[in-house]
Amino acid sequence: MQLHFHKMNGAGNDFVVIDNRDLNTCLSPEQISLLCDRQRGVGADGLLAVEPAEQGADYKFRYYNADGGEAEMCGNGARCFGKYTATLSEKATSLVTFETIAGTLSAEMIGEDVKIAMSEPFDLSLNTDIQVEGLDANIHIINTGVPHAVAFVNDLENTDVLTHGAALRYHSHFAPAGTNVNFASIRSHSHIAIRTYERGVENETLACGTGMTAAALIHHLLTGATSPISVDVKGGDTLQIGFEKSDNNTFSNVTLTGPADFVFEGNIII
């Protein structure tokens, strides 16, 4: 089968994007994994598929990790999805809505950036008793569309993201689904930097939208940092996390603003 695709990236988090509004393309996990393979396929952290909406939004968002497994959400992927679908209508549009497993989201085009209205976070737990060997940091938990563990460390550059990330990703506390893992450090009052180990990629990625959202919200809860919070990612970009918080530590109007870029398009035989 010949498959037409676009390659996109959001802050260095890269994706294969396909238009499947006719629902004629049905890819197996093995085929998705092959497409994402950086030696044998297009190469990507995951695959985005555009499908027809079922509940009144403009489109349906399907996201698959590089291992072929479907995930609930991806913040950087959502920005790319928003920019891609904004080009599909006959008239240029600056706002699109799409259904995800984590809820209906919207994407607003702001110059070259895309602003995503994220789903409301849940499953918050600060200062858990989770420990991994060699990591001297408190572990915090929050779900920002997908589950995340967050640890603030003193030396982010020399943190062993692969070893500690894998240990937390597969920790019994998060079984059986596992979790994404973020290591963060504070740059200033409302400015942090993060590195992320992504579940499904099973490696460190250059950026993770739901991860930077998770780290920013935890940073606010621990320090009182005000919205918006700037987040530096390994890919070199700085993104903005906006939010409102109620007195009972629940968040609303959570937004993620940052770049989403077309890289190339092509055809591949799978």
Contacts in CASP RR format, 6 or more apart in sequence:
PFRMAT RR
TARGET T0000
AUTHOR 0000-0000-0000
METHOD contacts of the structure
MODEL  1
MQLHFHKMNGAGNDFVVIDNRDLNTCLSPEQISLLCDRQRGVGADGLLAV
EPAEQGADYKFRYYNADGGEAEMCGNGARCFGKYTATLSEKATSLVTFET
IAGTLSAEMIGEDVKIAMSEPFDLSLNTDIQVEGLDANIHIINTGVPHAV
AFVNDLENTDVLTHGAALRYHSHFAPAGTNVNFASIRSHSHIAIRTYERG
VENETLACGTGMTAAALIHHLLTGATSPISVDVKGGDTLQIGFEKSDNNT
FSNVTLTGPADFVFEGNIII
1 25 0 8 1.000
1 269 0 8 1.000
1 270 0 8 1.000
2 267 0 8 1.000
2 268 0 8 1.000
2 269 0 8 1.000
3 18 0 8 1.000
3 25 0 8 1.000
3 35 0 8 1.000
3 267 0 8 1.000
3 268 0 8 1.000
3 269 0 8 1.000
3 270 0 8 1.000
4 18 0 8 1.000
4 19 0 8 1.000
4 265 0 8 1.000
4 266 0 8 1.000
4 267 0 8 1.000
5 16 0 8 1.000
5 17 0 8 1.000
5 18 0 8 1.000
5 35 0 8 1.000
5 42 0 8 1.000
5 265 0 8 1.000
5 266 0 8 1.000
5 267 0 8 1.000
5 268 0 8 1.000
6 16 0 8 1.000
6 17 0 8 1.000
6 18 0 8 1.000
6 84 0 8 1.000
6 262 0 8 1.000
6 263 0 8 1.000
6 264 0 8 1.000
6 265 0 8 1.000
6 266 0 8 1.000
7 14 0 8 1.000
7 15 0 8 1.000
7 16 0 8 1.000
7 17 0 8 1.000
7 42 0 8 1.000
7 43 0 8 1.000
7 44 0 8 1.000
7 262 0 8 1.000
7 263 0 8 1.000
7 264 0 8 1.000
7 265 0 8 1.000
8 14 0 8 1.000
8 15 0 8 1.000
8 17 0 8 1.000
8 48 0 8 1.000
8 77 0 8 1.000
8 80 0 8 1.000
8 83 0 8 1.000
8 84 0 8 1.000
8 260 0 8 1.000
8 261 0 8 1.000
8 262 0 8 1.000
8 263 0 8 1.000
9 15 0 8 1.000
9 76 0 8 1.000
9 80 0 8 1.000
9 260 0 8 1.000
9 261 0 8 1.000
9 263 0 8 1.000
10 76 0 8 1.000
10 77 0 8 1.000
10 79 0 8 1.000
10 80 0 8 1.000
10 207 0 8 1.000
10 237 0 8 1.000
10 258 0 8 1.000
10 259 0 8 1.000
10 260 0 8 1.000
10 261 0 8 1.000
11 76 0 8 1.000
11 206 0 8 1.000
11 207 0 8 1.000
11 209 0 8 1.000
11 233 0 8 1.000
11 235 0 8 1.000
11 236 0 8 1.000
11 237 0 8 1.000
11 239 0 8 1.000
11 258 0 8 1.000
11 259 0 8 1.000
12 76 0 8 1.000
12 205 0 8 1.000
12 206 0 8 1.000
12 207 0 8 1.000
12 233 0 8 1.000
12 235 0 8 1.000
12 237 0 8 1.000
13 45 0 8 1.000
13 74 0 8 1.000
13 76 0 8 1.000
13 77 0 8 1.000
13 205 0 8 1.000
13 206 0 8 1.000
13 207 0 8 1.000
13 208 0 8 1.000
13 209 0 8 1.000
14 43 0 8 1.000
14 44 0 8 1.000
14 45 0 8 1.000
14 46 0 8 1.000
14 206 0 8 1.000
14 263 0 8 1.000
15 44 0 8 1.000
15 45 0 8 1.000
15 46 0 8 1.000
15 47 0 8 1.000
15 48 0 8 1.000
15 76 0 8 1.000
15 77 0 8 1.000
15 80 0 8 1.000
16 35 0 8 1.000
16 36 0 8 1.000
16 42 0 8 1.000
16 43 0 8 1.000
16 44 0 8 1.000
16 46 0 8 1.000
16 47 0 8 1.000
16 48 0 8 1.000
17 47 0 8 1.000
17 48 0 8 1.000
17 49 0 8 1.000
17 50 0 8 1.000
17 80 0 8 1.000
17 81 0 8 1.000
17 84 0 8 1.000
18 25 0 8 1.000
18 47 0 8 1.000
18 48 0 8 1.000
18 49 0 8 1.000
18 50 0 8 1.000
19 50 0 8 1.000
19 88 0 8 1.000
20 49 0 8 1.000
20 50 0 8 1.000
20 51 0 8 1.000
20 62 0 8 1.000
21 50 0 8 1.000
21 51 0 8 1.000
21 52 0 8 1.000
21 59 0 8 1.000
21 88 0 8 1.000
23 51 0 8 1.000
23 52 0 8 1.000
25 49 0 8 1.000
27 35 0 8 1.000
27 47 0 8 1.000
27 49 0 8 1.000
27 64 0 8 1.000
27 270 0 8 1.000
29 64 0 8 1.000
29 67 0 8 1.000
29 68 0 8 1.000
29 69 0 8 1.000
30 68 0 8 1.000
31 270 0 8 1.000
32 46 0 8 1.000
32 47 0 8 1.000
32 64 0 8 1.000
32 66 0 8 1.000
32 68 0 8 1.000
32 69 0 8 1.000
33 66 0 8 1.000
33 67 0 8 1.000
33 68 0 8 1.000
34 40 0 8 1.000
34 41 0 8 1.000
34 270 0 8 1.000
35 41 0 8 1.000
35 42 0 8 1.000
35 43 0 8 1.000
35 44 0 8 1.000
35 47 0 8 1.000
35 268 0 8 1.000
35 270 0 8 1.000
36 42 0 8 1.000
36 43 0 8 1.000
36 44 0 8 1.000
36 45 0 8 1.000
36 46 0 8 1.000
36 47 0 8 1.000
36 66 0 8 1.000
36 68 0 8 1.000
37 43 0 8 1.000
37 66 0 8 1.000
38 44 0 8 1.000
41 268 0 8 1.000
42 268 0 8 1.000
44 66 0 8 1.000
45 65 0 8 1.000
45 66 0 8 1.000
45 198 0 8 1.000
45 201 0 8 1.000
45 205 0 8 1.000
46 63 0 8 1.000
46 64 0 8 1.000
46 65 0 8 1.000
46 66 0 8 1.000
46 74 0 8 1.000
46 201 0 8 1.000
47 63 0 8 1.000
47 64 0 8 1.000
47 68 0 8 1.000
48 61 0 8 1.000
48 62 0 8 1.000
48 63 0 8 1.000
48 74 0 8 1.000
48 77 0 8 1.000
48 80 0 8 1.000
48 81 0 8 1.000
48 84 0 8 1.000
49 62 0 8 1.000
49 63 0 8 1.000
49 64 0 8 1.000
50 59 0 8 1.000
50 60 0 8 1.000
50 61 0 8 1.000
50 62 0 8 1.000
50 81 0 8 1.000
50 84 0 8 1.000
50 85 0 8 1.000
50 88 0 8 1.000
51 59 0 8 1.000
51 60 0 8 1.000
51 61 0 8 1.000
51 62 0 8 1.000
52 59 0 8 1.000
52 60 0 8 1.000
53 59 0 8 1.000
53 60 0 8 1.000
53 98 0 8 1.000
53 99 0 8 1.000
54 60 0 8 1.000
54 99 0 8 1.000
55 99 0 8 1.000
55 104 0 8 1.000
56 97 0 8 1.000
56 99 0 8 1.000
57 97 0 8 1.000
57 98 0 8 1.000
57 99 0 8 1.000
57 104 0 8 1.000
58 85 0 8 1.000
58 96 0 8 1.000
58 97 0 8 1.000
58 98 0 8 1.000
59 81 0 8 1.000
59 85 0 8 1.000
59 88 0 8 1.000
59 96 0 8 1.000
59 97 0 8 1.000
59 98 0 8 1.000
59 99 0 8 1.000
60 98 0 8 1.000
60 99 0 8 1.000
61 78 0 8 1.000
61 81 0 8 1.000
61 98 0 8 1.000
61 99 0 8 1.000
61 100 0 8 1.000
61 105 0 8 1.000
62 70 0 8 1.000
63 70 0 8 1.000
63 71 0 8 1.000
63 72 0 8 1.000
63 73 0 8 1.000
63 74 0 8 1.000
63 77 0 8 1.000
63 100 0 8 1.000
64 70 0 8 1.000
64 71 0 8 1.000
65 71 0 8 1.000
65 198 0 8 1.000
65 199 0 8 1.000
65 200 0 8 1.000
65 201 0 8 1.000
66 200 0 8 1.000
66 201 0 8 1.000
67 200 0 8 1.000
67 201 0 8 1.000
67 202 0 8 1.000
68 200 0 8 1.000
69 200 0 8 1.000
70 101 0 8 1.000
71 101 0 8 1.000
71 146 0 8 1.000
71 199 0 8 1.000
71 200 0 8 1.000
72 100 0 8 1.000
72 101 0 8 1.000
72 102 0 8 1.000
72 145 0 8 1.000
72 146 0 8 1.000
73 100 0 8 1.000
73 101 0 8 1.000
73 102 0 8 1.000
73 105 0 8 1.000
73 119 0 8 1.000
73 144 0 8 1.000
73 145 0 8 1.000
73 146 0 8 1.000
73 210 0 8 1.000
74 146 0 8 1.000
74 208 0 8 1.000
74 209 0 8 1.000
74 210 0 8 1.000
75 116 0 8 1.000
75 118 0 8 1.000
75 208 0 8 1.000
75 209 0 8 1.000
75 210 0 8 1.000
75 213 0 8 1.000
75 256 0 8 1.000
76 207 0 8 1.000
76 208 0 8 1.000
76 209 0 8 1.000
76 260 0 8 1.000
77 209 0 8 1.000
77 260 0 8 1.000
78 98 0 8 1.000
78 100 0 8 1.000
78 105 0 8 1.000
78 107 0 8 1.000
78 116 0 8 1.000
78 256 0 8 1.000
79 107 0 8 1.000
79 114 0 8 1.000
79 116 0 8 1.000
79 256 0 8 1.000
79 258 0 8 1.000
79 259 0 8 1.000
79 260 0 8 1.000
80 114 0 8 1.000
80 260 0 8 1.000
81 98 0 8 1.000
81 107 0 8 1.000
82 96 0 8 1.000
82 98 0 8 1.000
82 107 0 8 1.000
82 109 0 8 1.000
82 114 0 8 1.000
82 116 0 8 1.000
82 260 0 8 1.000
83 107 0 8 1.000
83 109 0 8 1.000
83 114 0 8 1.000
83 260 0 8 1.000
83 261 0 8 1.000
83 262 0 8 1.000
84 262 0 8 1.000
85 96 0 8 1.000
85 98 0 8 1.000
85 107 0 8 1.000
86 92 0 8 1.000
86 93 0 8 1.000
86 94 0 8 1.000
86 96 0 8 1.000
86 107 0 8 1.000
86 109 0 8 1.000
93 109 0 8 1.000
94 108 0 8 1.000
94 109 0 8 1.000
95 106 0 8 1.000
95 107 0 8 1.000
95 108 0 8 1.000
95 109 0 8 1.000
96 106 0 8 1.000
96 107 0 8 1.000
97 104 0 8 1.000
97 105 0 8 1.000
97 106 0 8 1.000
97 107 0 8 1.000
98 104 0 8 1.000
98 105 0 8 1.000
98 106 0 8 1.000
98 107 0 8 1.000
100 119 0 8 1.000
102 119 0 8 1.000
102 145 0 8 1.000
102 146 0 8 1.000
103 119 0 8 1.000
105 116 0 8 1.000
105 117 0 8 1.000
105 118 0 8 1.000
105 119 0 8 1.000
106 116 0 8 1.000
106 117 0 8 1.000
107 114 0 8 1.000
107 115 0 8 1.000
107 116 0 8 1.000
107 117 0 8 1.000
108 114 0 8 1.000
108 115 0 8 1.000
108 116 0 8 1.000
108 117 0 8 1.000
110 257 0 8 1.000
112 259 0 8 1.000
113 257 0 8 1.000
113 258 0 8 1.000
113 259 0 8 1.000
113 260 0 8 1.000
114 257 0 8 1.000
114 258 0 8 1.000
114 259 0 8 1.000
114 260 0 8 1.000
115 255 0 8 1.000
115 256 0 8 1.000
115 257 0 8 1.000
115 258 0 8 1.000
116 255 0 8 1.000
116 256 0 8 1.000
116 257 0 8 1.000
117 253 0 8 1.000
117 254 0 8 1.000
117 255 0 8 1.000
118 144 0 8 1.000
118 145 0 8 1.000
118 210 0 8 1.000
118 213 0 8 1.000
118 254 0 8 1.000
118 255 0 8 1.000
118 256 0 8 1.000
119 144 0 8 1.000
119 145 0 8 1.000
119 254 0 8 1.000
120 250 0 8 1.000
120 251 0 8 1.000
120 252 0 8 1.000
120 254 0 8 1.000
121 142 0 8 1.000
121 143 0 8 1.000
121 144 0 8 1.000
121 145 0 8 1.000
121 213 0 8 1.000
121 214 0 8 1.000
121 217 0 8 1.000
121 250 0 8 1.000
121 251 0 8 1.000
121 254 0 8 1.000
122 142 0 8 1.000
122 143 0 8 1.000
123 141 0 8 1.000
123 142 0 8 1.000
123 143 0 8 1.000
123 147 0 8 1.000
124 141 0 8 1.000
124 142 0 8 1.000
124 221 0 8 1.000
124 249 0 8 1.000
125 140 0 8 1.000
125 141 0 8 1.000
125 142 0 8 1.000
126 138 0 8 1.000
126 140 0 8 1.000
126 218 0 8 1.000
126 221 0 8 1.000
126 222 0 8 1.000
127 138 0 8 1.000
127 139 0 8 1.000
127 140 0 8 1.000
128 138 0 8 1.000
128 139 0 8 1.000
128 140 0 8 1.000
128 141 0 8 1.000
128 173 0 8 1.000
130 139 0 8 1.000
130 149 0 8 1.000
130 168 0 8 1.000
130 171 0 8 1.000
130 173 0 8 1.000
131 139 0 8 1.000
132 164 0 8 1.000
132 165 0 8 1.000
132 167 0 8 1.000
132 168 0 8 1.000
132 171 0 8 1.000
133 167 0 8 1.000
134 164 0 8 1.000
135 151 0 8 1.000
135 153 0 8 1.000
135 164 0 8 1.000
135 167 0 8 1.000
137 151 0 8 1.000
137 152 0 8 1.000
137 153 0 8 1.000
137 183 0 8 1.000
138 151 0 8 1.000
138 152 0 8 1.000
139 149 0 8 1.000
139 150 0 8 1.000
139 151 0 8 1.000
139 168 0 8 1.000
140 149 0 8 1.000
140 150 0 8 1.000
140 151 0 8 1.000
140 218 0 8 1.000
140 222 0 8 1.000
141 147 0 8 1.000
141 148 0 8 1.000
141 149 0 8 1.000
141 150 0 8 1.000
141 179 0 8 1.000
142 148 0 8 1.000
142 150 0 8 1.000
142 214 0 8 1.000
142 217 0 8 1.000
142 218 0 8 1.000
144 210 0 8 1.000
144 211 0 8 1.000
144 213 0 8 1.000
144 214 0 8 1.000
144 217 0 8 1.000
144 254 0 8 1.000
145 210 0 8 1.000
146 180 0 8 1.000
146 199 0 8 1.000
146 210 0 8 1.000
147 174 0 8 1.000
147 177 0 8 1.000
147 178 0 8 1.000
147 179 0 8 1.000
147 180 0 8 1.000
148 179 0 8 1.000
148 180 0 8 1.000
148 181 0 8 1.000
148 182 0 8 1.000
148 210 0 8 1.000
148 211 0 8 1.000
148 214 0 8 1.000
148 215 0 8 1.000
149 168 0 8 1.000
149 174 0 8 1.000
149 179 0 8 1.000
149 180 0 8 1.000
149 181 0 8 1.000
149 182 0 8 1.000
150 182 0 8 1.000
150 184 0 8 1.000
150 211 0 8 1.000
150 214 0 8 1.000
150 215 0 8 1.000
150 218 0 8 1.000
151 164 0 8 1.000
151 168 0 8 1.000
151 181 0 8 1.000
151 182 0 8 1.000
151 183 0 8 1.000
151 184 0 8 1.000
152 183 0 8 1.000
152 184 0 8 1.000
152 185 0 8 1.000
152 186 0 8 1.000
152 218 0 8 1.000
152 219 0 8 1.000
152 222 0 8 1.000
153 159 0 8 1.000
153 183 0 8 1.000
153 184 0 8 1.000
153 185 0 8 1.000
154 185 0 8 1.000
155 185 0 8 1.000
156 183 0 8 1.000
156 184 0 8 1.000
156 185 0 8 1.000
156 193 0 8 1.000
156 194 0 8 1.000
156 195 0 8 1.000
159 183 0 8 1.000
159 195 0 8 1.000
161 181 0 8 1.000
161 183 0 8 1.000
161 195 0 8 1.000
161 196 0 8 1.000
161 197 0 8 1.000
161 204 0 8 1.000
162 197 0 8 1.000
162 203 0 8 1.000
162 204 0 8 1.000
164 181 0 8 1.000
164 183 0 8 1.000
164 197 0 8 1.000
165 181 0 8 1.000
165 183 0 8 1.000
165 197 0 8 1.000
166 197 0 8 1.000
166 202 0 8 1.000
168 174 0 8 1.000
168 179 0 8 1.000
168 181 0 8 1.000
168 197 0 8 1.000
169 178 0 8 1.000
169 179 0 8 1.000
169 180 0 8 1.000
169 181 0 8 1.000
169 197 0 8 1.000
169 199 0 8 1.000
169 202 0 8 1.000
170 178 0 8 1.000
171 178 0 8 1.000
171 179 0 8 1.000
178 199 0 8 1.000
179 199 0 8 1.000
180 196 0 8 1.000
180 197 0 8 1.000
180 198 0 8 1.000
180 199 0 8 1.000
180 208 0 8 1.000
180 210 0 8 1.000
180 211 0 8 1.000
180 214 0 8 1.000
181 196 0 8 1.000
181 197 0 8 1.000
182 194 0 8 1.000
182 195 0 8 1.000
182 196 0 8 1.000
182 197 0 8 1.000
182 208 0 8 1.000
182 211 0 8 1.000
182 212 0 8 1.000
182 214 0 8 1.000
182 215 0 8 1.000
183 194 0 8 1.000
183 195 0 8 1.000
183 196 0 8 1.000
184 192 0 8 1.000
184 193 0 8 1.000
184 194 0 8 1.000
184 195 0 8 1.000
184 215 0 8 1.000
184 218 0 8 1.000
184 219 0 8 1.000
185 192 0 8 1.000
185 193 0 8 1.000
185 194 0 8 1.000
186 192 0 8 1.000
186 219 0 8 1.000
186 223 0 8 1.000
187 193 0 8 1.000
187 230 0 8 1.000
187 232 0 8 1.000
189 223 0 8 1.000
189 225 0 8 1.000
189 226 0 8 1.000
190 225 0 8 1.000
190 226 0 8 1.000
190 227 0 8 1.000
190 228 0 8 1.000
190 229 0 8 1.000
190 230 0 8 1.000
191 229 0 8 1.000
191 230 0 8 1.000
191 231 0 8 1.000
191 232 0 8 1.000
192 215 0 8 1.000
192 216 0 8 1.000
192 219 0 8 1.000
192 229 0 8 1.000
192 230 0 8 1.000
192 231 0 8 1.000
192 232 0 8 1.000
193 231 0 8 1.000
193 232 0 8 1.000
193 233 0 8 1.000
194 208 0 8 1.000
194 211 0 8 1.000
194 212 0 8 1.000
194 215 0 8 1.000
194 231 0 8 1.000
194 232 0 8 1.000
194 233 0 8 1.000
195 204 0 8 1.000
195 234 0 8 1.000
196 204 0 8 1.000
196 205 0 8 1.000
196 207 0 8 1.000
196 208 0 8 1.000
196 211 0 8 1.000
196 212 0 8 1.000
196 233 0 8 1.000
196 234 0 8 1.000
197 203 0 8 1.000
197 204 0 8 1.000
198 204 0 8 1.000
198 205 0 8 1.000
198 208 0 8 1.000
204 234 0 8 1.000
205 234 0 8 1.000
206 233 0 8 1.000
206 234 0 8 1.000
206 235 0 8 1.000
206 236 0 8 1.000
207 233 0 8 1.000
207 234 0 8 1.000
207 235 0 8 1.000
207 237 0 8 1.000
207 239 0 8 1.000
208 233 0 8 1.000
209 239 0 8 1.000
209 256 0 8 1.000
212 231 0 8 1.000
212 233 0 8 1.000
212 239 0 8 1.000
212 241 0 8 1.000
212 256 0 8 1.000
213 241 0 8 1.000
213 254 0 8 1.000
213 256 0 8 1.000
215 231 0 8 1.000
216 229 0 8 1.000
216 231 0 8 1.000
216 241 0 8 1.000
216 242 0 8 1.000
216 243 0 8 1.000
217 241 0 8 1.000
217 243 0 8 1.000
217 251 0 8 1.000
217 254 0 8 1.000
219 225 0 8 1.000
219 229 0 8 1.000
220 226 0 8 1.000
220 227 0 8 1.000
220 229 0 8 1.000
220 243 0 8 1.000
220 245 0 8 1.000
221 249 0 8 1.000
227 241 0 8 1.000
227 242 0 8 1.000
227 243 0 8 1.000
227 244 0 8 1.000
228 240 0 8 1.000
228 241 0 8 1.000
228 242 0 8 1.000
228 243 0 8 1.000
228 255 0 8 1.000
228 257 0 8 1.000
229 240 0 8 1.000
229 241 0 8 1.000
229 242 0 8 1.000
230 238 0 8 1.000
230 239 0 8 1.000
230 240 0 8 1.000
231 238 0 8 1.000
231 239 0 8 1.000
231 240 0 8 1.000
231 241 0 8 1.000
232 238 0 8 1.000
233 239 0 8 1.000
237 258 0 8 1.000
237 259 0 8 1.000
239 256 0 8 1.000
239 257 0 8 1.000
239 258 0 8 1.000
239 259 0 8 1.000
240 255 0 8 1.000
240 256 0 8 1.000
240 257 0 8 1.000
240 258 0 8 1.000
241 254 0 8 1.000
241 255 0 8 1.000
241 256 0 8 1.000
242 253 0 8 1.000
242 254 0 8 1.000
242 255 0 8 1.000
242 256 0 8 1.000
242 257 0 8 1.000
243 251 0 8 1.000
243 252 0 8 1.000
243 253 0 8 1.000
243 254 0 8 1.000
243 255 0 8 1.000
244 251 0 8 1.000
244 252 0 8 1.000
244 253 0 8 1.000
245 251 0 8 1.000
245 252 0 8 1.000
246 252 0 8 1.000
END
